Amino acid sequence: MLEPGKWKTIPPGCPKEKESRVYVDRPVLHVKKTKIKYPQGNLRNCMICSFASGLYYYGLKSEADTILRCAGDLYRTKEIFSSFHNIVAQACKGYNLVRSKKFTFFDQDEEMFDNLTLVILKENNGSCHHAVTVYKNMIFDASHDYILKRCRKTLDWSCAPSGYQNVYRSYTFMKDRNQNKHQKIK
């Protein structure tokens, strides 16, 4: 039991209890109704599973498998983000995760969604312990069985029970600038 005023540290990607989701409407499925490749299950790796699932859908299947295999116990390390960044750079030669300073889900050019983006969500209660991956009009939330539609209702579901507030941090998967500055990703 925690003392009043004490915060409990929760690593990114803790599985959410299913009971907390009953208070929020169901998320909106993507029109293709495709199953997510790497569901989170009871593991604490939503960041890893959602990104690997997005990468798999994106067409980099062996790279997605490699990331999932290499990052299995990554959530236990203190340097989770830098370690994950290094694993992605090693598995996806010629690509990098670049910090996106002004990523939002709404009110921005659709061109911004042409690359995979790993997003750490900030909930209305101030917590930031869930991550999803976004590509075009799809959200890969590893705590759901299917690819979801990019919309407010889905984000509220992903941040249940308190709801979605904004983006805490985001990283866009891009071609390495040193290789070809003007070539877009697939």
Backbone torsions as a table, in degrees:
resi	resn	phi	psi	omega
1	MET	NA	133.9	-179.4
2	LEU	-85.0	146.2	174.9
3	GLU	-74.7	150.0	177.0
4	PRO	-57.4	136.4	179.5
5	GLY	85.3	-1.8	178.8
6	LYS	-98.4	136.8	179.3
7	TRP	-97.9	140.6	175.7
8	LYS	-94.0	128.4	179.1
9	THR	-78.9	125.4	178.8
10	ILE	-119.2	120.5	179.6
11	PRO	-68.3	150.9	179.1
12	PRO	-56.5	132.8	174.2
13	GLY	98.1	13.1	177.2
14	CYS	-61.2	136.4	178.9
15	PRO	-64.7	141.5	-179.8
16	LYS	-89.6	144.0	177.4
17	GLU	-72.4	135.7	-177.7
18	LYS	-61.3	-29.2	-178.9
19	GLU	-62.0	-32.9	-177.5
20	SER	-69.4	-21.0	-176.4
21	ARG	-83.7	-14.1	-177.5
22	VAL	-68.8	-19.3	-178.1
23	TYR	-82.3	-9.2	-176.9
24	VAL	-117.5	140.6	177.4
25	ASP	-55.0	156.5	178.3
26	ARG	-62.2	149.7	177.9
27	PRO	-72.2	163.2	-179.8
28	VAL	-90.2	121.8	179.1
29	LEU	-73.0	148.2	174.6
30	HIS	-66.9	151.1	-174.2
31	VAL	-58.5	-29.1	-179.2
32	LYS	-77.0	-15.4	179.9
33	LYS	49.4	50.2	-179.7
34	THR	-92.4	136.4	177.0
35	LYS	-69.7	146.2	176.4
36	ILE	-73.3	141.0	-174.3
37	LYS	-71.6	-43.8	-175.4
38	TYR	-122.0	85.5	178.6
39	PRO	-68.7	151.2	-177.8
40	GLN	-72.0	-36.6	-175.6
41	GLY	61.2	-135.4	-179.9
42	ASN	-96.7	13.7	-178.1
43	LEU	-87.1	161.8	-179.9
44	ARG	-99.4	56.6	-175.2
45	ASN	-143.2	47.9	-179.9
46	CYS	-61.1	-36.1	179.8
47	MET	-62.2	-47.0	-177.3
48	ILE	-69.1	-49.4	-177.5
49	CYS	-65.6	-40.4	-179.3
50	SER	-68.3	-41.0	179.7
51	PHE	-67.9	-43.7	178.5
52	ALA	-62.5	-38.4	177.8
53	SER	-65.0	-42.7	176.8
54	GLY	-62.9	-42.2	179.0
55	LEU	-63.4	-40.1	178.8
56	TYR	-63.4	-47.2	178.6
57	TYR	-62.8	-35.3	-179.3
58	TYR	-65.8	-20.6	178.1
59	GLY	112.6	-2.9	178.6
60	LEU	-98.2	70.1	-171.1
61	LYS	-70.0	-46.9	-179.2
62	SER	-67.8	-33.8	176.9
63	GLU	-65.5	-40.0	177.7
64	ALA	-62.7	-43.9	178.0
65	ASP	-61.8	-41.7	179.7
66	THR	-62.7	-45.8	179.8
67	ILE	-60.6	-45.0	-179.4
68	LEU	-63.6	-41.3	179.9
69	ARG	-66.2	-43.8	-176.7
70	CYS	-75.4	-26.0	-172.1
71	ALA	-103.2	14.7	-175.1
72	GLY	-48.8	-51.2	-178.2
73	ASP	-105.0	21.3	-175.9
74	LEU	-60.9	-32.2	-176.9
75	TYR	-61.6	-15.6	-178.9
76	ARG	-83.4	-11.7	-178.1
77	THR	-88.0	152.4	178.7
78	LYS	-72.7	-31.0	-178.0
79	GLU	-98.4	51.7	-174.3
80	ILE	-57.4	-42.5	-175.2
81	PHE	-72.3	-44.6	179.8
82	SER	-68.3	-37.1	177.6
83	SER	-65.1	-43.2	179.0
84	PHE	-63.8	-42.4	177.8
85	HIS	-57.4	-44.4	179.4
86	ASN	-65.0	-40.6	178.6
87	ILE	-63.4	-43.2	178.6
88	VAL	-62.4	-44.6	-179.8
89	ALA	-62.5	-37.6	179.6
90	GLN	-72.9	-41.0	-176.6
91	ALA	-75.8	-33.2	-175.1
92	CYS	-112.0	78.3	-178.4
93	LYS	-57.4	130.8	178.7
94	GLY	89.3	-0.8	178.3
95	TYR	-122.9	161.5	179.8
96	ASN	-149.8	156.1	170.4
97	LEU	-94.5	120.1	-177.2
98	VAL	-114.4	131.0	-179.9
99	ARG	-62.0	127.8	177.4
100	SER	-99.4	115.8	-174.3
101	LYS	-80.6	-28.6	-174.9
102	LYS	-126.1	38.8	179.8
103	PHE	-76.6	131.4	172.3
104	THR	-135.0	158.3	179.0
105	PHE	-81.4	-21.5	-174.6
106	PHE	-130.0	162.5	176.7
107	ASP	57.8	43.6	172.5
108	GLN	-147.5	161.3	-177.3
109	ASP	-58.7	139.6	177.9
110	GLU	-62.0	-23.1	177.7
111	GLU	-59.5	-27.4	178.8
112	MET	-64.4	-19.4	-177.9
113	PHE	-97.5	9.5	-179.7
114	ASP	-75.6	-13.3	176.3
115	ASN	-114.9	151.3	173.6
116	LEU	-62.1	137.9	176.8
117	THR	-134.4	124.3	176.0
118	LEU	-86.6	125.4	-173.3
119	VAL	-125.4	126.6	172.8
120	ILE	-94.4	120.0	-173.9
121	LEU	-86.9	143.6	173.6
122	LYS	-107.5	126.2	-177.4
123	GLU	-89.1	163.6	179.4
124	ASN	-59.0	-26.0	179.2
125	ASN	-86.4	4.1	177.1
126	GLY	92.2	-9.1	-179.0
127	SER	-77.0	154.1	-178.6
128	CYS	-137.3	64.0	-175.9
129	HIS	-121.8	25.1	176.0
130	HIS	-138.5	138.6	-179.3
131	ALA	-127.2	146.8	175.4
132	VAL	-133.6	166.1	174.9
133	THR	-118.2	139.0	-176.4
134	VAL	-118.1	138.5	173.9
135	TYR	-149.8	123.1	-176.5
136	LYS	53.3	-120.8	-179.9
137	ASN	-104.2	27.1	-177.5
138	MET	-117.2	144.6	171.6
139	ILE	-119.0	127.8	175.2
140	PHE	-100.0	100.0	178.1
141	ASP	-108.8	110.2	-173.6
142	ALA	-66.0	-9.6	177.3
143	SER	-89.0	3.3	176.4
144	HIS	-120.9	153.1	-177.2
145	ASP	-77.9	-19.9	-174.7
146	TYR	-123.4	159.1	172.4
147	ILE	-68.6	135.9	-175.0
148	LEU	-106.5	159.2	177.8
149	LYS	-81.1	140.5	177.6
150	ARG	-74.5	101.7	178.2
151	CYS	-158.4	167.3	-177.0
152	ARG	-62.1	-40.4	-178.6
153	LYS	-60.7	-40.8	178.0
154	THR	-65.8	-43.3	179.8
155	LEU	-63.8	-39.9	176.6
156	ASP	-62.1	-39.8	178.3
157	TRP	-65.0	-42.8	-179.5
158	SER	-63.4	-27.3	-178.8
159	CYS	-105.2	23.3	-178.5
160	ALA	-63.9	147.2	6.7
161	PRO	-92.1	-11.3	-173.1
162	SER	-81.5	-22.3	179.1
163	GLY	96.8	165.0	-177.0
164	TYR	-80.3	133.7	175.3
165	GLN	-106.1	-57.9	178.0
166	ASN	-168.2	-171.3	179.0
167	VAL	-88.8	125.6	176.6
168	TYR	-79.8	-50.0	-179.8
169	ARG	-154.7	148.5	178.2
170	SER	-143.4	150.8	-179.3
171	TYR	-134.3	124.0	-179.0
172	THR	-97.5	135.2	179.0
173	PHE	-85.3	111.9	-173.8
174	MET	-133.2	156.9	171.4
175	LYS	-60.0	140.8	178.4
176	ASP	-61.8	126.4	-177.0
177	ARG	-60.7	-28.2	-179.6
178	ASN	-69.9	-24.3	-178.8
179	GLN	-83.5	-50.6	-179.0
180	ASN	-157.9	106.0	-172.7
181	LYS	-65.5	-31.1	-170.9
182	HIS	-108.4	-0.5	-177.8
183	GLN	-87.5	127.3	178.6
184	LYS	-80.8	157.9	173.0
185	ILE	-73.0	142.1	174.8
186	LYS	-8.8	NA	NA
